Amino acid sequence: MPSTNTPLGVELMATGENAGTWGTTTNTNLEMIEQLSSGYVVQTLNAAGAGANTTTLSVSDGATGATLATRVIILGAESAQAITGNKIVTIPLDVETWYFVKNNTSGAYTVQFKYVSGSDSGFTWSTTQKDWRVLYASANDGTNPVLAEVGLTSSPAGSTTEIQFNSSGAFGASSNFAWDGTNVLIDAEGALRLGDNAGSAYVGFKALTTITSDTAYTLTLPVATGGVDEVIKTNGSGTLSWTAMAGGTSWQAVETGTSMTAVAGEGYFIDTTSNVCNVTLPAGTLGDEVSVVDYAGTFDTNNLTVTPDTGEKIQGESADATLTVATERAAFTLAYSGASQGWLLKNN
């Protein structure tokens, strides 16, 4: 029975083989095992012409020197090989092992490391990835072999508190982008950019060029979305809320019913042609305003009644007192002044 060879070329001597020469074969096998377990090899890629040229790594049965029988492989050259097209490196279907492989080429081209055939595409360095990778080749007895990158956890980049990001396939960090245990910090006037659907434009938020320690502040957003035509105001300490737009009134459609509840910041055309109408004011907040206009000139025939929210006043009168308007073409605005005087006529 003749000798056989492993997928990586080590000679397995059959009983009775190599009589008188087995020592030479054994020494070669030991040298191959040393090659398999240590050292590295530089593999120049097929540089002939442009396009996806292929470099085939083959087995050297019973001999040292085969690139695929070395764990550490540099593809290209020690000082980077200039290539003029995408490159493919292949290994035989029955090889099952792992590799440290570096793409040491120059030029904007890909390098693919894969089995010689089969549906698996192996691993491909992009045009900008010139780095080391750990790859594992799983032959699966030649059926659907898989060659893939082994996922490893790299050491973080930068200094303590700096947030990690992908920097050309490796961890990156910046002193201007950090985490203090509670807050994300974007320094050096960096902006928080919210991009559009196409990724071609954005809206950014950034700090002023200079902020002193006594003017530093945080804005706390409102708890709800707000009402129509409302604007954001601050309580003086950075807490934001919605309020009716100062100096403007949101006018509503003509009201013909017998009763309605007003909303701060809105104006109402009241039509009492067919019936009286009662307007109930909202719970007052300092500066709130409600405007009313006699739409059809009929307040003298069918009166308008204005009722405050429970426990509140109008024109300083006792709580829950109402205001009756019986003047044709009356138009007025009520402004809330506080609990003491309640809603006061701003104009009439």
N, C-alpha and C positions, 0 to 999 in steps of 0.2 A: 504494500500500500504506500503510495507516494506521499510526500509531505504536502501540507496545505498551508494557506496563509489567511491571517485575519483580515478584516476590511481595511485596517491601517498598515498592513504589510508584514506583520510579525510572522516568521515561519514556524509552523507547528510540525515538528519532526514526527513521522510515524515510526513505530517500533522497527528497528533494524535499518532505518534510513541513515544516510550520511556516515556510514562506518568509516572511521579513520579521519573524518573531517567535521564531526559534530561540534568540536571545539570552536572552529571558525564560525559556524552557523550560530552557535550559542553566543559568542562574543558580539556578532552582528545584531542578534536579537537584544542583547543587553544594551548596546549602543542605541538601538531604536527606542527601547524603553526609556533611556535617559533623554532622548530627543522628545519623546512624548510627554515627559514630566517636567522638563525645564528648557530654558533657552528660548530664542525667538528666531523668526525667519522673515526676511523682506521679500515680498512677492511683487515683482514688476508686472503691471497690467498690460494687456494687449493694447498697444498704442497705435496700431495700424489704421490710419484713416479716421474719418469722423463716423459717428454712429455708435450703436450699442455693440461694440466688439466684446467677445467672450474670451476669458482666460479660464481654461479647464485645469483644475487641480486633480492629479491622478495619483494612484497608489504605486509605490515602488516595492514590489514583493521581495522580501528578503534583503532589502537594502535601505540604508539611511538616506536622508536628504529630501524626502517627499514633504512639500509644504503642508499638506493636509494632515501630516502626522506630527505637527508641532502645535502646541497649545496657543502660543502667542504669535500673531501674524500681523505684519505691517504691510498693508496694501499700498503700492506705489513705490516710494523710495524713502530713504532716511531723511532727506531734506525736501520731501514732497515732489512727486512726479507730476509734471504737467500733462494733462490728458485733453484730448480734443473732441471727446464725445462721451456719452453715457457708457458705463462699463458694467459687465456682468462677470461674476466669479462663480464657478460651479464646483460641487464635490459629488462623488459617486453616491448612488442611491443607498448603498449598504453601510455607509459611514455613520456611526452614532457616537457623538462626543460633544465636548464644549470647547469654545474658543474665546480668547481675548483678541479682538481684531480692531485695528486702527485704520481708518481711511486717511491716508497721508498723500492725497493728491491735491493738485491745484487746478482751478478752472471751475466754471459754473456748470458742473455735470454730476449726475447721480452715479453711485456705485452700488450694485446689487449683489448680495451674497446668498446663494440658493443651491438646492439640489439640482442635478443635471436635467431632471425632468420631473413631471408631476404637476399638480394644480397649485401647490403651495408656492407663494412668491418669495419666501424667505425674508430677509431684511434688506432694506434699501436706505443708504445714506442720502439725504437730500442734497441739493446743489450747494448748500451752505454748511452742512454738517461735516466737519473735518475733525473727527474725534474717535475715542475708544468706545467699543461696545462689547458686552458679554453676550455671546450667542450660543444657543444649544441646538444641536442637530439630533433629532429623534427619527431614526430610520424607519421604525415600525415594520421591520422585516421587509422593507422595500415597498410596502403598501401605504400610499398616502403619506410619504415622509414629510416632516414638518421641521423647518429651521426658523427659530424665532429668537428675539432678544429676551434676555433674562432681566426682569425688573429688579433694580437695586435701589436702595435708599441712600442718596448722597448726603454728605454733610452740608448743613445750611451755610449760606454765604453771608457776608457782612457781619455786623455787630449785634449785640443783644438788643432786642425789641424790634429790629428791622424786619419788615415783612418780606417773605420770599416770593420770587416770581421767576418764570422761565426765561433764561438768558441763553439763547442759541442751544437749547437742549440741556442746559445745566442750571443749577440754582443761581439766582442773582439777587442782589439786595441794594438798597440805597438808604442813606441817612435821611433822605427827605420823605421816606415812606415807611412809617413805623407804627407800632402798637404799644400803648402804655399800660395795658391791662384793662382799660375801659374804653379808650378812644382810638380811632384811626387818625394818624397825624400825616397831613400832606404839607410839607414845609416849602420854603423858597418860592412862595407865591404860586405853587402848583395848583392847577384847577381840577375839580371833580367834573369830568366831562360826560354828558349823557348824549350818546350818539343816536342818529336817526336810523331808520330801517335799512337804508342802503350803506350805512357806515361811512358816508362821504361828508357828513356835517354833524355838528354837535352844539349843545348848549352847555356852557361851563360856569361853574361857581368858584370864585377864588377870593382870597383875602386882599386887603389893601397892602400897598407897598410897605408901610410902616404902621405897626400897632404897638402902642406902649402897654406896659403891664396893667395900668389903671384904666385902659380903654378896651382891653380884651373882653370878649363877650360870647355867649352862646345863645342862639335863637331856638326856642322850643315851638314846634309847629302846632297849629290848632288841632282839636280832637275830632273835628268834622270838616266837611267840604265847604260849608258856608252856603248862603242863599244867593239868589239872583241879584247882581249888581252890588254885592257887598265887597268891601275891601278889608285887607288885613291891617290890624293895629297892634301896638305893643303896650304892655302894662308898665313900661319903663325899666323892666328887669329882664327883657328878652322873651317873655312869654307872649306868643302871638295869638290873636283871636280875630274873628270876623265881625265887621260892623257895617252899618249902612254908609254908603259913600258920602263923605262930607261935601256939602254944597250942591248935592244933586238929589233928585227925587225920582224914584222908579214909578212912573204913572201906570195905573191899571185900567183895564177896560171899564166901560160905564156900568155902574152898579144900580140895579133896579129893584132889588129885593127889600124885604122889610127889616132885615138885620144882617150884619156882617161883622167880622172881627178884623181889625186893622193889623198891619205889620209895620214895624219901625222902618223908616226910610222910604215908604211908599206913599203915593198920592192917589186920591179917589175922586172920580166924577160921579156924584150921587144924583140919580134921577128919581124925584119923588112925585112925578106926574100922577101916578095912580095910587100911591100909598105913602105913608110915613116910613121913615127908616131910622134904625138905631145902629150906631157904630160903636163897637166895644174896643177900647184901646188895649194895646198889649201891655204886659208887665214892663214898667219903665226902667230904662238904664240911662244914666246921665248922658244928655246930648241926643237921645232918640227924638225923631221928628215924625209926625203924621200930618199930611195935608189933605184938605177937603175943599171941593168946589161944587156949588149948586149948578148942576148940569143944565137943567131945563128952566131955571128961574121959578121954581115952585116951592122953595122952602117956606114962603109965607102962607101957602095953602096947606101943604102937607109938611109938617115940621121935621127937622133933623134933630135927633137926640144923640148926644155923645156920652158914653158911660165909661168910667175908668175901670181898670182891673181891680179886683177885690181888694179893698183896704187902701186904695190910692186916692189922690185928690186931683181936682181940676181947679185951676185958678185959686189955689190955697183954701178952697172950701173944705168942709168936713169930709172925711173919708166916704167914698161911694156916692158923693153928690154928682148929679148929672148936669150936662150943659145942653140947653135947648136953643136951637138956632131957627128963627122965624123970619129972617131977612132975605128977601128976593135977591138972587145972584150973589149971595154971600160966598166968600172964599177966604180961607184962613189956614194957618199952620199952628199946630200945638207942639211945643218942645218940652221934654221932660227935664225938670230942674233938680229933682231929688225928692226925698220923702216929705220934707217940710211943706213945700208949696205944690208939689206934684207937677201936672201938665199945665203949662202957661201958654197963653196966646202969643205967638211970635209976631204975627201980623194979621190984619183983618180988613 
